[in-house]
Amino acid sequence: MEPTWVESASAWISAHPYSAGAVVFLIAFCDALVILGFFVPALPLLFAVGALVGLGHVNGPYAVVCATLGAFCGDGLSYWIGRRWGTQLRQRWPFSRYPQWLDRGETMFRRKGVQSIFVARFVGAVRPFVPAIAGMLHMPLRRYVLPSAAACLLWSVLFLAPGWILGASYDAVAAVADRLALVLGGLVAAIALVWACVLYTWRWFAGHADNLLARGLKWTRQHPHLGRYAAALMDPNRPESPSLLVLAVSLIAISWAWFTLLASLLASGGPLALDHTVHDFMWNLRNPLADRLMAGLASLGDAQVLGPAALVALAYLLWRKRWMAAAHWIAAIVFGLVFTNVLEAAIDMPRPPTAPEGFGFPSVAVTMTTIVFGFFAVLIARELPGRNRVWPYLLAGVVTTVIAFARLYLGAHWPSDLVGGTLFGILWLLVLGLAYRRHVARSFWMRPLAWAFYTAFAAAALWHAPRHADRLLAKFAAAAPTTMLATDAWWQRDWTTLPAQRNERDARRRWSLDVQVAGPLQPVRDALLERGWHVQPQADWVATLGLLDDGRPAREQVVLPATLDARPEALLLLRPGRSADEQIALRLWPAPATLSDGTPLWVGTAQTLQYQKPLRATSLWLPVADDGFAHAQVREALQPFQPIEAAHPQSGAMVLRLRTH
């Protein structure tokens, strides 16, 4: 089953096949229209359309034609508006209030001429405005039409292609990554969101700092008693005044957000409902391929990684005799760590059920990462030229986001722990940043310091993460099942209380759990090995990347792991099938229950796997329907254990159960 939005869209498109083209036309048309196109999220919408094309719900060439016509008509209307109103367009709202919208487009048009019609189609910030500029500057229509049409066609293909490819490879993505794709996609989306927030917030402040400074000075003159404190930050004779004002405004906003979050948590007496929802969702995404990666990323917030980078920066500042900078750097780290631990001890916040001792509110690792990278950005950003000053803040946001997301995935923290830690870290570095920028105006050569800090962090991360990942991952293993079944009752009737299928979003991966085993798995392993089966170790990233090797024989390609209730397979056994591109598989997982006498209980599935190439660059072993053939092969191989078989009342599928002790 595809996601819900795909189901809904597919049903509507099936009922209105030609109307889908009108929707695609409208998306592209609005995206190209002057002013309106600035607000239309064409990329995600066309990505979704492309996914429907790849899944076979929308005709591909039809979608491309509709998108091209929509973009071309939208550009044409923008061109006509510019030609009709000419330079008067600048005097009309909203251009009279935001003249920079047209300025950017005009700068590009004057610099590149006809080429700008083509280039602007792929640059979101100027895409809706360059056609209007072309009309406003009276570009001849015959010179405008051809590059506009070519650009619209290429734009339509490129914007539809990612979703198209993803939809076409849906089975491959589900087999390789169902959970993994969501994890990695969520991480990329979180990084992109933080990147955009930092970048556009910084740009907004950079563009409005002078206006904010003027308003602030006016306020200080109107309020002489309170204003004298603010005036100290807004001396127009100091070049640092705009930066100080930005830090002050940010401090007020972050303080409000921090205390609002804290009040909400204290009022609710524990985690918010959203915390539980996100935690459960992330826990259900656990899978072997992502587990070790996320554990490694989560360890980047450890003292063993942040410490060397902080010490290298401190040593450089002391060596260069930047005593004030060194003092603020020490204060940032020491007091930040003290305040965070005090908050964690003072606020009694229940931990997630998956988190061991030491993981509370706020997250120490996330808070200290925010402080270390954030205050380092405050130290060096001023020394960078112009627009490059945002890069240290972007790096700080990315590193903090990666660590926070990895810890959320592992179940170490509630989302509010991570948000609270980030806000508190920003709050502290803003306070310290104000103090530092207020009293230190001396510049220094920051490039060696930046190289030393970031290199030390990268080196420590490469050394520490691989060594610590397994230990950290062991702390977040799935909890032992709490349901207990009497041994005889399980054998007679309670086996029906165990799940009949995997609980998956995709119906094609809700495999029937048609094998139940009580006792150790070694006898099962030995019995099947004697009959020509073999054990495949759990596939890691190296083996998974081997799927890209198109020349490797099918038998040498690994079968990718699968999970049940966030647990990886305890045993994966394979044997050749009826042809060279077929295998029989038996997967076994710990059952969500134990037997009263301490005997381990396992559930599993028997499958026929077929070697397929859903993408030319990738080869996969995918489960296929087999009318019970794999189940019969497993039943025959396990006859020495005298198994019994009965239909599961939930699914009607035959379930084999046996005892090995």
VOZA-382447 format. One record per residue (C-alpha): residue number from 1; z, x, y. Coordinates in steps of 0.001 Angstrom, whole numbers. Each point is the difference from the previous one (the first is absolute). Example, Ala and Ser with C-alpha at 12.3 -4.5 7.8 and 13.67 -1.06 7.14 Angstrom:
residues 2
<node 1,<7800,12300,-4500>>
<node 2,<-660,1370,3440>>
END
This chain:
residues 661
<node 1,<0,0,0>>
<node 2,<-891,1350,3388>>
<node 3,<2500,-154,2879>>
<node 4,<713,-3397,1531>>
<node 5,<-2185,511,3068>>
<node 6,<-2931,854,-2260>>
<node 7,<586,-3141,-2055>>
<node 8,<116,-2188,3103>>
<node 9,<-3024,1629,1585>>
<node 10,<-1920,-113,-3268>>
<node 11,<665,-3728,-416>>
<node 12,<-1149,-730,3545>>
<node 13,<-3110,2170,-337>>
<node 14,<-902,-1625,-3308>>
<node 15,<86,-3349,1744>>
<node 16,<-1812,1276,3130>>
<node 17,<-2251,2929,-1068>>
<node 18,<-2159,-17,3139>>
<node 19,<2884,-598,2384>>
<node 20,<1408,3370,-1044>>
<node 21,<-2925,1598,1818>>
<node 22,<911,-1916,3145>>
<node 23,<3545,1387,-193>>
<node 24,<-1325,3548,-378>>
<node 25,<-2382,-588,2926>>
<node 26,<2861,-1316,2150>>
<node 27,<2253,2990,-778>>
<node 28,<-2696,2500,955>>
<node 29,<-1083,-2039,3035>>
<node 30,<3519,-256,1433>>
<node 31,<654,3669,-677>>
<node 32,<-3084,945,2059>>
<node 33,<662,-2366,2893>>
<node 34,<1233,1541,3225>>
<node 35,<3792,-456,491>>
<node 36,<446,-2084,-3180>>
<node 37,<-1064,2878,-2208>>
<node 38,<2899,2038,1313>>
<node 39,<2415,-2298,-1883>>
<node 40,<-1950,-893,-3175>>
<node 41,<1177,1999,-3077>>
<node 42,<-3500,386,-1435>>
<node 43,<812,2878,-2353>>
<node 44,<2557,-1799,-2211>>
<node 45,<-1978,-3248,96>>
<node 46,<-3237,1658,-1081>>
<node 47,<1913,2005,-2588>>
<node 48,<1168,-3311,-1483>>
<node 49,<-3563,-1356,73>>
<node 50,<-1200,3165,-1709>>
<node 51,<2622,-452,-2725>>
<node 52,<-1295,-3530,-632>>
<node 53,<-3523,1428,-207>>
<node 54,<1117,2570,-2554>>
<node 55,<1774,-2675,-2043>>
<node 56,<-3222,-2004,-104>>
<node 57,<1110,-2912,2176>>
<node 58,<-2368,781,2894>>
<node 59,<-3590,1200,-205>>
<node 60,<-94,3585,1304>>
<node 61,<-3350,84,1855>>
<node 62,<762,-3435,1467>>
<node 63,<3338,1289,1386>>
<node 64,<-1660,3111,1458>>
<node 65,<-2712,-2082,1699>>
<node 66,<2551,-2434,1459>>
<node 67,<2240,2800,1257>>
<node 68,<-2983,1827,1528>>
<node 69,<-1271,-3125,1759>>
<node 70,<3484,-834,1272>>
<node 71,<525,3491,1401>>
<node 72,<-3500,95,1526>>
<node 73,<417,-3405,1660>>
<node 74,<3453,907,1297>>
<node 75,<-1314,3253,1450>>
<node 76,<-2959,-1871,1476>>
<node 77,<2246,-2539,1710>>
<node 78,<2177,2808,1384>>
<node 79,<-3173,1714,1288>>
<node 80,<-1095,-3247,1685>>
<node 81,<3442,-477,1610>>
<node 82,<-138,3511,1418>>
<node 83,<-3552,-463,1265>>
<node 84,<771,-3444,1458>>
<node 85,<3140,973,1930>>
<node 86,<-744,3674,640>>
<node 87,<2641,1914,1929>>
<node 88,<1697,-3293,907>>
<node 89,<1444,111,-3509>>
<node 90,<2555,2507,1235>>
<node 91,<1388,-2496,2505>>
<node 92,<548,-2687,-2642>>
<node 93,<3057,-391,-2201>>
<node 94,<965,1739,-2229>>
<node 95,<-2029,3024,1165>>
<node 96,<1496,-249,3469>>
<node 97,<3425,533,-1613>>
<node 98,<-1105,2420,-2737>>
<node 99,<-2879,2000,1468>>
<node 100,<480,2716,-2609>>
<node 101,<-1633,-2250,-2619>>
<node 102,<-3331,337,1767>>
<node 103,<647,3548,1184>>
<node 104,<147,1357,-3543>>
<node 105,<-3224,-1719,-971>>
<node 106,<-1778,1093,3164>>
<node 107,<1094,3606,-490>>
<node 108,<-1433,10,-3500>>
<node 109,<-3200,-1746,1107>>
<node 110,<-657,2418,2854>>
<node 111,<702,2977,-2225>>
<node 112,<-2029,-1014,-3051>>
<node 113,<-2483,-2543,1337>>
<node 114,<-1869,-1895,-2739>>
<node 115,<2035,1810,-2651>>
<node 116,<3117,-1748,1277>>
<node 117,<-1371,-3358,-1228>>
<node 118,<0,1418,-3514>>
<node 119,<3199,2048,209>>
<node 120,<2094,-2710,1694>>
<node 121,<-559,-2414,-2887>>
<node 122,<2302,2191,-2108>>
<node 123,<2654,643,2668>>
<node 124,<2339,-2978,204>>
<node 125,<1362,734,3478>>
<node 126,<-3415,-225,1699>>
<node 127,<-2060,-2040,-2474>>
<node 128,<204,-3329,1896>>
<node 129,<-623,1578,3418>>
<node 130,<-2914,2441,-298>>
<node 131,<-2650,-2758,-451>>
<node 132,<1341,-1684,3150>>
<node 133,<-141,3351,1813>>
<node 134,<-3609,448,-1159>>
<node 135,<-866,-3381,1487>>
<node 136,<2023,637,3135>>
<node 137,<-1900,3252,626>>
<node 138,<-3329,-1757,-728>>
<node 139,<-1044,1880,-3111>>
<node 140,<-3478,-1353,-963>>
<node 141,<243,-2557,-2782>>
<node 142,<-2657,1708,-2115>>
<node 143,<2049,3227,42>>
<node 144,<3176,-1883,-889>>
<node 145,<-1163,-2183,-2911>>
<node 146,<-1040,2625,-2579>>
<node 147,<3143,2203,61>>
<node 148,<2174,-3123,126>>
<node 149,<-1677,-1515,-3078>>
<node 150,<174,3273,-1949>>
<node 151,<3657,501,916>>
<node 152,<921,-3569,-979>>
<node 153,<-1670,367,-3398>>
<node 154,<1707,3312,-781>>
<node 155,<3331,-1296,1333>>
<node 156,<-178,-3059,-2254>>
<node 157,<-688,2078,-3085>>
<node 158,<2712,2558,743>>
<node 159,<2669,-2553,882>>
<node 160,<-718,-2123,-3077>>
<node 161,<-362,2961,-2370>>
<node 162,<3698,934,-555>>
<node 163,<995,-3527,-1001>>
<node 164,<-3242,-397,-1942>>
<node 165,<720,3127,-2035>>
<node 166,<3611,-1019,-535>>
<node 167,<-990,-3470,-1162>>
<node 168,<-2666,1356,-2331>>
<node 169,<2538,2381,-1521>>
<node 170,<2819,-2551,-185>>
<node 171,<408,354,-3765>>
<node 172,<78,3762,317>>
<node 173,<2576,-139,2772>>
<node 174,<2118,-2436,-1999>>
<node 175,<-153,2236,-3078>>
<node 176,<638,3258,1801>>
<node 177,<2325,-1077,2683>>
<node 178,<928,-3650,169>>
<node 179,<3444,1002,1214>>
<node 180,<-1033,3516,962>>
<node 181,<-2717,-1282,2335>>
<node 182,<2485,-2268,1727>>
<node 183,<2499,2842,355>>
<node 184,<-2506,2459,1427>>
<node 185,<-1641,-2713,2102>>
<node 186,<3400,-1022,1356>>
<node 187,<815,3606,856>>
<node 188,<-3312,464,1804>>
<node 189,<467,-3303,1847>>
<node 190,<3533,983,1072>>
<node 191,<-1214,3378,1267>>
<node 192,<-2906,-1638,1837>>
<node 193,<2325,-2558,1612>>
<node 194,<2461,2623,1201>>
<node 195,<-2840,2263,1134>>
<node 196,<-1491,-2845,2057>>
<node 197,<3380,-1013,1447>>
<node 198,<843,3558,1081>>
<node 199,<-3477,735,1322>>
<node 200,<-496,-3173,2000>>
<node 201,<3577,-83,1266>>
<node 202,<-372,3558,1244>>
<node 203,<-3376,-777,1569>>
<node 204,<1379,-3098,1707>>
<node 205,<2901,1914,1477>>
<node 206,<-2325,2855,994>>
<node 207,<-2233,-2459,1839>>
<node 208,<2837,-1901,1661>>
<node 209,<2579,2715,649>>
<node 210,<-881,377,3671>>
<node 211,<116,-3773,549>>
<node 212,<3350,-221,-1807>>
<node 213,<1296,2876,2104>>
<node 214,<-1036,-1726,3220>>
<node 215,<1685,-3246,-1075>>
<node 216,<3107,1915,-1017>>
<node 217,<221,1725,3369>>
<node 218,<-409,-3343,1744>>
<node 219,<2837,-1429,-2083>>
<node 220,<2289,2939,870>>
<node 221,<-561,-657,3713>>
<node 222,<823,-3694,-450>>
<node 223,<3174,749,-1996>>
<node 224,<1608,3009,1686>>
<node 225,<3190,-14,-2100>>
<node 226,<-1515,-245,-3484>>
<node 227,<-3280,1524,1074>>
<node 228,<1482,3385,815>>
<node 229,<534,650,-3720>>
<node 230,<-3552,-967,-842>>
<node 231,<-1337,1983,2955>>
<node 232,<1171,3172,-1674>>
<node 233,<-2605,-608,-2685>>
<node 234,<-2750,-1028,2368>>
<node 235,<-274,2724,2584>>
<node 236,<-3676,-108,1025>>
<node 237,<183,3703,837>>
<node 238,<724,871,-3630>>
<node 239,<-3025,120,-2330>>
<node 240,<2248,-1048,-2857>>
<node 241,<905,-3324,1619>>
<node 242,<-2668,-2100,-1783>>
<node 243,<1078,1430,-3372>>
<node 244,<3653,-640,767>>
<node 245,<-753,-3570,978>>
<node 246,<-1954,-559,-3225>>
<node 247,<2926,1337,-2022>>
<node 248,<2407,-2232,1930>>
<node 249,<-2069,-3142,-533>>
<node 250,<-379,853,-3701>>
<node 251,<3742,568,-232>>
<node 252,<724,-3474,1344>>
<node 253,<-2499,-1625,-2374>>
<node 254,<1181,1894,-3093>>
<node 255,<3647,-664,866>>
<node 256,<-696,-3710,154>>
<node 257,<-1854,104,-3345>>
<node 258,<2754,2056,-1664>>
<node 259,<2870,-2227,1092>>
<node 260,<-1993,-3132,-843>>
<node 261,<-552,1261,-3547>>
<node 262,<3616,1066,-351>>
<node 263,<1247,-3365,1264>>
<node 264,<-2278,-1845,-2429>>
<node 265,<1274,2022,-2956>>
<node 266,<3641,-401,972>>
<node 267,<-459,-3721,618>>
<node 268,<-1620,-524,-3401>>
<node 269,<2657,2103,-1727>>
<node 270,<-2576,1973,-1936>>
<node 271,<-3707,547,-490>>
<node 272,<-2385,-2493,1531>>
<node 273,<-2181,-2317,-2076>>
<node 274,<-2986,2136,933>>
<node 275,<1783,3025,-1456>>
<node 276,<269,-1671,-3394>>
<node 277,<-3616,-1182,77>>
<node 278,<-1426,3407,843>>
<node 279,<2292,1773,-2465>>
<node 280,<-1030,-2267,-2878>>
<node 281,<-3684,353,880>>
<node 282,<184,3793,124>>
<node 283,<1968,158,-3224>>
<node 284,<-2716,-1969,-1762>>
<node 285,<-2538,2618,1110>>
<node 286,<1703,2795,-1935>>
<node 287,<-2416,1872,-2268>>
<node 288,<23,3433,-1660>>
<node 289,<-2855,1464,2042>>
<node 290,<1633,-863,3321>>
<node 291,<3634,661,-989>>
<node 292,<-22,3793,79>>
<node 293,<-2231,101,3072>>
<node 294,<2378,-2267,1916>>
<node 295,<3036,1921,-1209>>
<node 296,<-1576,3195,1319>>
<node 297,<-772,-1609,3352>>
<node 298,<3501,-1479,237>>
<node 299,<1488,3471,-475>>
<node 300,<-1709,1216,3196>>
<node 301,<2940,-1415,1922>>
<node 302,<2502,2196,-1859>>
<node 303,<1950,2751,1735>>
<node 304,<-1812,2573,-2165>>
<node 305,<-3247,-918,1810>>
<node 306,<1134,-909,3512>>
<node 307,<2571,2817,124>>
<node 308,<-2384,2990,-200>>
<node 309,<-2308,-1474,2640>>
<node 310,<2954,-691,2324>>
<node 311,<1414,3508,-515>>
<node 312,<-3363,1647,654>>
<node 313,<-349,-1953,3270>>
<node 314,<3561,926,1007>>
<node 315,<-574,3678,-783>>
<node 316,<-3140,26,2129>>
<node 317,<1750,-1647,2955>>
<node 318,<2886,2480,-206>>
<node 319,<-2401,2925,-310>>
<node 320,<-1845,-1156,3110>>
<node 321,<3359,-526,1758>>
<node 322,<-633,-3676,600>>
<node 323,<3729,-686,-33>>
<node 324,<-138,-3547,1400>>
<node 325,<-2753,-1049,-2415>>
<node 326,<1928,1552,-2904>>
<node 327,<3188,-1810,1035>>
<node 328,<-1782,-3354,157>>
<node 329,<-1665,710,-3362>>
<node 330,<3382,675,-1621>>
<node 331,<1479,-3099,1627>>
<node 332,<-2894,-2146,-1195>>
<node 333,<516,977,-3631>>
<node 334,<3779,425,-233>>
<node 335,<1056,-3071,1955>>
<node 336,<-2829,-2055,-1499>>
<node 337,<1260,832,-3485>>
<node 338,<3617,-708,961>>
<node 339,<-802,-3319,1685>>
<node 340,<-2138,-1127,-2918>>
<node 341,<2697,744,-2583>>
<node 342,<2611,-1730,2168>>
<node 343,<-2200,-3087,227>>
<node 344,<-624,46,-3735>>
<node 345,<3735,158,-670>>
<node 346,<912,-2582,2646>>
<node 347,<-2580,-2667,-884>>
<node 348,<688,-1497,-3399>>
<node 349,<-3515,-933,-1048>>
<node 350,<-549,-875,-3687>>
<node 351,<-2490,2393,-1589>>
<node 352,<-3101,-1224,-1816>>
<node 353,<694,-569,-3698>>
<node 354,<-2321,2906,-807>>
<node 355,<1692,2504,2347>>
<node 356,<2692,2405,-1205>>
<node 357,<2938,1195,2068>>
<node 358,<-957,1764,3229>>
<node 359,<-2796,-2279,1175>>
<node 360,<1276,-2291,2746>>
<node 361,<-557,-1254,3542>>
<node 362,<-1524,1691,1857>>
<node 363,<-2140,2299,-2130>>
<node 364,<1177,3559,712>>
<node 365,<-3284,1564,-1147>>
<node 366,<-2147,-2260,2176>>
<node 367,<2328,319,3001>>
<node 368,<63,3801,-168>>
<node 369,<-3758,209,-498>>
<node 370,<-460,-2159,3092>>
<node 371,<2391,2191,2000>>
<node 372,<-1336,3370,-1177>>
<node 373,<-3682,-784,389>>
<node 374,<533,-2235,3031>>
<node 375,<2036,2447,2029>>
<node 376,<-2308,2845,-971>>
<node 377,<-2805,-2118,1471>>
<node 378,<2054,-350,3202>>
<node 379,<371,3808,95>>
<node 380,<-3665,893,-354>>
<node 381,<-2005,-3012,1226>>
<node 382,<468,897,3642>>
<node 383,<-1673,3356,-611>>
<node 384,<-3151,-1588,-1408>>
<node 385,<-2967,-915,2204>>
<node 386,<-702,-3620,964>>
<node 387,<-800,-2363,-2837>>
<node 388,<1047,2553,-2657>>
<node 389,<3643,-687,847>>
<node 390,<38,-2962,-2318>>
<node 391,<-644,2064,-3153>>
<node 392,<3597,1151,-650>>
<node 393,<1162,-3616,284>>
<node 394,<-2734,-1142,-2378>>
<node 395,<1048,2614,-2556>>
<node 396,<3619,-1074,376>>
<node 397,<-974,-3623,-600>>
<node 398,<-2115,832,-3061>>
<node 399,<2623,2185,-1707>>
<node 400,<2772,-2522,649>>
<node 401,<-2169,-2865,-1278>>
<node 402,<-923,1843,-3198>>
<node 403,<3641,751,-820>>
<node 404,<1147,-3528,863>>
<node 405,<-2753,-1637,-2070>>
<node 406,<706,2230,-3015>>
<node 407,<3698,-832,98>>
<node 408,<-769,-3681,357>>
<node 409,<-2276,240,-3050>>
<node 410,<2719,1658,-2076>>
<node 411,<2522,-2675,973>>
<node 412,<2304,2487,1752>>
<node 413,<413,-2131,3111>>
<node 414,<-453,-3444,1439>>
<node 415,<-2739,-196,2650>>
<node 416,<2724,-544,2601>>
<node 417,<1589,3340,-1025>>
<node 418,<-3277,1751,783>>
<node 419,<-721,-1908,3202>>
<node 420,<3576,494,1146>>
<node 421,<-140,3708,-754>>
<node 422,<-3278,413,1859>>
<node 423,<1224,-1939,3040>>
<node 424,<3267,1911,112>>
<node 425,<-1870,3297,-292>>
<node 426,<-2323,-969,2844>>
<node 427,<2968,-1182,2050>>
<node 428,<1780,3330,-359>>
<node 429,<-3067,2144,657>>
<node 430,<-787,-2063,3120>>
<node 431,<3510,597,1341>>
<node 432,<-266,3691,-715>>
<node 433,<-3602,112,1207>>
<node 434,<1060,-1442,3353>>
<node 435,<2729,2601,325>>
<node 436,<-2327,2828,-983>>
<node 437,<-2912,-1039,2208>>
<node 438,<2351,-720,2905>>
<node 439,<1521,3472,70>>
<node 440,<-2675,2253,-1488>>
<node 441,<-3259,473,1862>>
<node 442,<-851,3487,-1247>>
<node 443,<-3104,204,-2149>>
<node 444,<-508,2295,-2992>>
<node 445,<-2762,954,-2374>>
<node 446,<311,-2675,-2651>>
<node 447,<-2855,832,-2382>>
<node 448,<1920,2610,-2076>>
<node 449,<2971,-2377,-132>>
<node 450,<-2167,-2893,-1190>>
<node 451,<-1672,2129,-2670>>
<node 452,<3351,1332,-1190>>
<node 453,<1657,-3434,-172>>
<node 454,<-2795,-1887,-1747>>
<node 455,<-790,2897,-2364>>
<node 456,<3644,312,-1002>>
<node 457,<177,-3737,-653>>
<node 458,<-3189,42,-2111>>
<node 459,<1110,3044,-1998>>
<node 460,<3457,-1477,-670>>
<node 461,<-1558,-3317,-995>>
<node 462,<-2420,1669,-2455>>
<node 463,<2872,1935,-1537>>
<node 464,<2621,-2748,-123>>
<node 465,<-1903,-3223,-767>>
<node 466,<-1400,939,-3465>>
<node 467,<3393,1318,-1106>>
<node 468,<2073,-2894,1267>>
<node 469,<-2322,-2936,-725>>
<node 470,<1039,-483,-3629>>
<node 471,<3720,180,819>>
<node 472,<-398,-2499,2808>>
<node 473,<-2129,-2294,-2168>>
<node 474,<2659,11,-2719>>
<node 475,<2444,-1579,2459>>
<node 476,<-2319,-2976,457>>
<node 477,<-890,-800,-3597>>
<node 478,<-118,-3679,-846>>
<node 479,<3446,-1401,-772>>
<node 480,<900,-655,-3601>>
<node 481,<-546,-3634,-1042>>
<node 482,<3039,-2221,239>>
<node 483,<-1203,-2722,-2394>>
<node 484,<1460,434,-3480>>
<node 485,<-1230,-1718,-3144>>
<node 486,<1750,-302,-3340>>
<node 487,<-1948,1995,-2565>>
<node 488,<-416,-2800,-2542>>
<node 489,<-680,-2556,2750>>
<node 490,<-2801,2179,1411>>
<node 491,<-1600,309,-3432>>
<node 492,<177,-3736,-666>>
<node 493,<-658,-1713,3338>>
<node 494,<1021,1924,3165>>
<node 495,<-3109,2191,-142>>
<node 496,<-1644,-2956,1769>>
<node 497,<2187,638,3080>>
<node 498,<-1761,3303,615>>
<node 499,<-3066,-157,2278>>
<node 500,<-3286,-1012,-1571>>
<node 501,<-2129,1794,2639>>
<node 502,<283,2689,2620>>
<node 503,<883,-1464,3381>>
<node 504,<-3080,1100,1968>>
<node 505,<-1727,-1409,3077>>
<node 506,<-3373,491,-1679>>
<node 507,<-506,-2310,-2975>>
<node 508,<-2184,2635,-1681>>
<node 509,<3016,2295,-174>>
<node 510,<2461,-2576,-1284>>
<node 511,<-358,1480,-3459>>
<node 512,<1530,-1866,-2886>>
<node 513,<3210,1660,-1221>>
<node 514,<-697,-543,-3678>>
<node 515,<2214,2680,-1603>>
<node 516,<3806,205,-102>>
<node 517,<1876,2892,-1606>>
<node 518,<3734,376,-637>>
<node 519,<1223,3527,-641>>
<node 520,<-1181,3508,861>>
<node 521,<-3718,520,605>>
<node 522,<-288,3242,-1971>>
<node 523,<-635,-1784,-3334>>
<node 524,<-2780,-2060,1620>>
<node 525,<-1475,3150,1455>>
<node 526,<114,1838,-3325>>
<node 527,<-1473,-2900,-1941>>
<node 528,<-2963,-381,2328>>
<node 529,<-627,3743,190>>
<node 530,<-379,22,-3795>>
<node 531,<-2696,-2682,315>>
<node 532,<-2204,1827,2473>>
<node 533,<1580,-1049,3291>>
<node 534,<981,2572,2629>>
<node 535,<2515,28,2849>>
<node 536,<-1267,426,3544>>
<node 537,<2522,1501,2422>>
<node 538,<359,-1874,3238>>
<node 539,<-2984,794,2226>>
<node 540,<811,1956,3124>>
<node 541,<-2031,583,3177>>
<node 542,<-1906,2931,-1512>>
<node 543,<-1090,-2102,-2975>>
<node 544,<-827,-2921,2278>>
<node 545,<-2245,2150,2178>>
<node 546,<-1759,1029,-3207>>
<node 547,<-1450,-3526,-99>>
<node 548,<-2384,1198,2714>>
<node 549,<-1528,2468,-2464>>
<node 550,<-3025,-1990,-1120>>
<node 551,<-979,2600,-2592>>
<node 552,<3233,-131,-2001>>
<node 553,<-254,-1809,-3378>>
<node 554,<1536,-3459,-108>>
<node 555,<2650,981,-2570>>
<node 556,<1292,2719,2292>>
<node 557,<560,-2375,2938>>
<node 558,<3547,-1229,395>>
<node 559,<1169,-3580,-159>>
<node 560,<1802,-724,3241>>
<node 561,<3677,-1022,-110>>
<node 562,<1271,-3523,534>>
<node 563,<3428,-1319,953>>
<node 564,<2186,-2909,-983>>
<node 565,<2719,-976,2477>>
<node 566,<-375,3363,1782>>
<node 567,<465,1883,-3296>>
<node 568,<-2718,2311,-1346>>
<node 569,<-1117,-146,-3601>>
<node 570,<2442,1528,-2447>>
<node 571,<-2797,541,-2524>>
<node 572,<-3791,-195,141>>
<node 573,<-1824,305,-3334>>
<node 574,<-3790,70,-398>>
<node 575,<-2507,-5,-2833>>
<node 576,<-3816,-92,-104>>
<node 577,<-1622,-3411,104>>
<node 578,<-3200,-1392,-1437>>
<node 579,<-2236,2185,2162>>
<node 580,<100,3232,1983>>
<node 581,<833,-1870,3223>>
<node 582,<2868,-2048,-1477>>
<node 583,<3652,704,-742>>
<node 584,<2943,-1990,-1319>>
<node 585,<3207,390,2008>>
<node 586,<3630,-908,-593>>
<node 587,<2180,134,3126>>
<node 588,<3792,-369,-293>>
<node 589,<2561,-432,2796>>
<node 590,<3793,-483,65>>
<node 591,<685,-3721,-300>>
<node 592,<1857,-1830,2801>>
<node 593,<2857,-573,-2479>>
<node 594,<2093,1938,-2519>>
<node 595,<1501,-913,-3353>>
<node 596,<3733,-547,-351>>
<node 597,<458,2801,-2546>>
<node 598,<-1549,2574,2359>>
<node 599,<-3385,86,-1688>>
<node 600,<-2792,669,2515>>
<node 601,<-2578,-2735,422>>
<node 602,<-3651,477,957>>
<node 603,<-2926,-2229,908>>
<node 604,<-3638,983,-71>>
<node 605,<-3620,-977,-88>>
<node 606,<-2889,778,-2326>>
<node 607,<-3321,443,1808>>
<node 608,<-3605,876,-516>>
<node 609,<-1089,2457,2665>>
<node 610,<-3637,516,926>>
<node 611,<-1381,3036,1816>>
<node 612,<-1681,-1214,3171>>
<node 613,<-1400,1418,3232>>
<node 614,<658,-2678,2635>>
<node 615,<-780,2631,2624>>
<node 616,<-2548,2706,-655>>
<node 617,<2503,2650,1011>>
<node 618,<2819,-1303,-2232>>
<node 619,<421,-647,-3712>>
<node 620,<2797,-2225,-1308>>
<node 621,<1468,-1447,-3156>>
<node 622,<356,-3711,791>>
<node 623,<1545,-2773,-2159>>
<node 624,<-2502,-2550,-1294>>
<node 625,<287,-3267,-1901>>
<node 626,<-185,613,-3756>>
<node 627,<962,-3305,-1733>>
<node 628,<3152,1564,-1438>>
<node 629,<-1678,3064,-1534>>
<node 630,<2453,2535,1485>>
<node 631,<2987,-2148,-960>>
<node 632,<-1247,-137,-3580>>
<node 633,<-422,3786,-110>>
<node 634,<3562,520,1223>>
<node 635,<1371,-2567,-2454>>
<node 636,<-1724,1776,-2882>>
<node 637,<1253,3430,1098>>
<node 638,<3590,-1268,236>>
<node 639,<150,-1696,-3407>>
<node 640,<2520,2550,-1380>>
<node 641,<2575,-1555,2346>>
<node 642,<-611,-3483,-1453>>
<node 643,<-616,-1662,3371>>
<node 644,<-16,-3745,488>>
<node 645,<-2231,-1910,2351>>
<node 646,<190,-3283,1898>>
<node 647,<-1589,-1628,3042>>
<node 648,<1846,434,3277>>
<node 649,<831,-3475,1409>>
<node 650,<-936,1032,3560>>
<node 651,<-3455,1453,-618>>
<node 652,<-906,-1086,-3523>>
<node 653,<-909,3615,-837>>
<node 654,<1148,1447,-3317>>
<node 655,<2915,2411,460>>
<node 656,<752,2694,-2565>>
<node 657,<3635,1026,-346>>
<node 658,<1560,2657,-2153>>
<node 659,<3094,2138,-496>>
<node 660,<-48,3764,-441>>
<node 661,<3687,582,-873>>
END
